[in-house]
Structure formats: C-alpha cells, structure tokens
Amino acid sequence: MIDLRELKKYCNPSYLIIRNDKIIVSNKGLARLSKDKMKEIEAEFGIPVIYSRVFEEISERMGRFVSKNNIISPKDKVVVGLSGGKDSLALLHLLEPYKRKYGVEIHAITVDLNIDGIRPWNETNKNVKMISKTCENLNIPHKIIPYDENVVEMSKILSKNSKGIDYSPCFSCSISRRHILTNYAKETFNCENVKIALGHTLEDNSDTIIANILKGNIIKALEPIKNFDETKIDFDGLKVSLKNCCMIRPLLNISEEKIKKALNECNIEYYKDKDECPYSRVNGDGIRKKSHEVLKNLEKDVPNIREMVISSIVNSIEHYKRN
C-alpha cells in the first residue's frame, strides 16, 4: 500500500486512483501533476503512473454529475454492486478517490447468481478471481455472495401469476441482486447513510426509456439517486425481502464506449460477463435489445440522441410536477 504522506510531497492524491500496481490520474490539473512529477513518482514508488485523456474526461463528467445531484456525501458508506464488467469496474475505480476526498467507505459485492444453472459469477470462475484481485489492488473489501434460487424460474412464476405481464429473467436478476446488496448493507453497517452504487450508464437509461414506450408502460427514467422503501415480492411462496435503501447511479451521463476506451487506455482488465449470460443484451432478443439497436442506428445521424431522449423525459416529468 502506498504511503500517502510521501505521495503528497509530489501531488494531491485526491485526484488519483491509487492501486497497489499502478496509479491512474483522474484529473491532472487538480492533482498538480506534470510529466516530470509523474516520472518522479514512478521512480519513488516503483509503479507506473498512467494518464488517459478519456479516463480524465469520464472522471470529470462523473464528478460534475455527482455534485449536481448530491449523490455522495462525506462519510457515506457505499456498497458497489460489482459484476466485473466494464461499467461496474469503471465505477469502482472512479469512486476510489472519494475515500480520500470525502472519507467515504467503499465495499464491493459480487452476487453469484443462478441463471438456469449458469453461474457467471461463481468464485471458481477465473474472471471472478480477476475481479477479486482488482479489488485487492484498490484496497477495497470484496465479497462474493451466492444466491441459489433460479432467476429464470422465478420470472416464469411471476409471469404465470400475473395478468398480461411477461417478466424477463433480467427482472428477477435485478430483484435478487438488490436483495443481496441491501441485506449486506444493513447487516454490515446498520446505519442510515449507506448507499448502493450501480454502474448504469447513458445507454442503460435511454434504452430503458425507449423499452417502456415500446411496451406501453409508464415512461420512467433511471434516477441518479433514489430512496426505495422496504418491500417483499412473492414468487409463489418464495418471498424475497428488499430492505429500504438509497440507490445511486453515478455513471448515468457517461457512454459505454467512453468507458471501454478509458479502461483500455489505462490497461484495466474487465470481465465480459454479458457474453456468458443467455439473456443479456448481447445474447438476448428482447425489447431492451431492440431499443438499444433503434437508438444505435439513430446515433449515426444524431450523435446525442440518447441525451435528447433522457432530457425529454426529465423535462416532461418536471413540467407535469409544476402543472
């Protein structure tokens, strides 16, 4: 672990992502770093100092988004839902400096789900071992928690007992993750200022809005910060309890392409977990995938179409609140 007192002789560590094997610059100006200082740090601590303009860009975008929406407060306890995919892994790295800036305590939880017998996040998976090693390098506690109920069967039960609603396995998957994450948060911290952090991106938000329109549902957007009440969902006798929680989504204004490029430029390995799930956007053929493809095609002519979709819904919500 790097001695922060020694590092402060060269720069402001609050604007760096500090790993045991490398240092990533999140804001070169505020960190007060020059090329010469970066070389001095490398010589002093024996690890590379990496600067990526794209990584700095997504860090600045997230920082402004967090400040604007009051997403993180000093001394917060943050539980990150960590699948190890590019989005959740980027989120974990981008949150790391908040340990120094705000005194935030961060824990990472990987939920080992059962997707009809497929277990992409089982602790024996080499990719999950990579996730654990990344957390170790970031000095962030990491835990893998198994959930043995079959999320595919859970969704079938809900669909069977509902009138005209077809629940996808993604719904039961999200419920199961929230069940595990909120239970862990309550059992570990037992205090009010705990937040569940998820790596939802610009694409996730805009895809969700279009999917709701195509399904004839109430149009909803993912929110940067939202409080959920305690509730229980009954899967025909299997009752899943969801504790009350505060959920945060700091990456909602950042695109997946920017995240992917930033991680690649910083040589941060991530798990292509969506390739292993048969119901993911990559492998599935549901409304969400169709929504994603519609917006992807529109982006060719209207590069900021996703921001426009989100802005339209947010502005509409505010309009009807006022009237």
Sequence and secondary structure as in RCSB ss.txt:
>XXXX:A:sequence
MIDLRELKKYCNPSYLIIRNDKIIVSNKGLARLSKDKMKEIEAEFGIPVIYSRVFEEISERMGRFVSKNNIISPK
DKVVVGLSGGKDSLALLHLLEPYKRKYGVEIHAITVDLNIDGIRPWNETNKNVKMISKTCENLNIPHKIIPYDEN
VVEMSKILSKNSKGIDYSPCFSCSISRRHILTNYAKETFNCENVKIALGHTLEDNSDTIIANILKGNIIKALEPI
KNFDETKIDFDGLKVSLKNCCMIRPLLNISEEKIKKALNECNIEYYKDKDECPYSRVNGDGIRKKSHEVLKNLEK
DVPNIREMVISSIVNSIEHYKRN
>XXXX:A:secstr
   HHHHTTTS GGGEEE SS EEES TTTTT  HHHHHHHHHHHSS EE  HHHHHHHHHHHHHHHHTT   TT
 EEEEE   SHHHHHHHHHHTTHHHHS  EEEEEEEEEEBTTB TT TTSHHHHHHHHHHHHHT  EEEEEEEEE
HHHHHHHHHHTSSS    HHHHHHHHHHHHHHHHHHHHH SS EEEE    HHHHHHHHHHHHHTT       SE
EEE  EEEEETTEEEEE  EEEE TTTTS HHHHHHHHHHTT     GGGT TTSTTT  SHHHHHHHHHHHHHT
T TTHHHHHHHHHHHHHHHHHH 
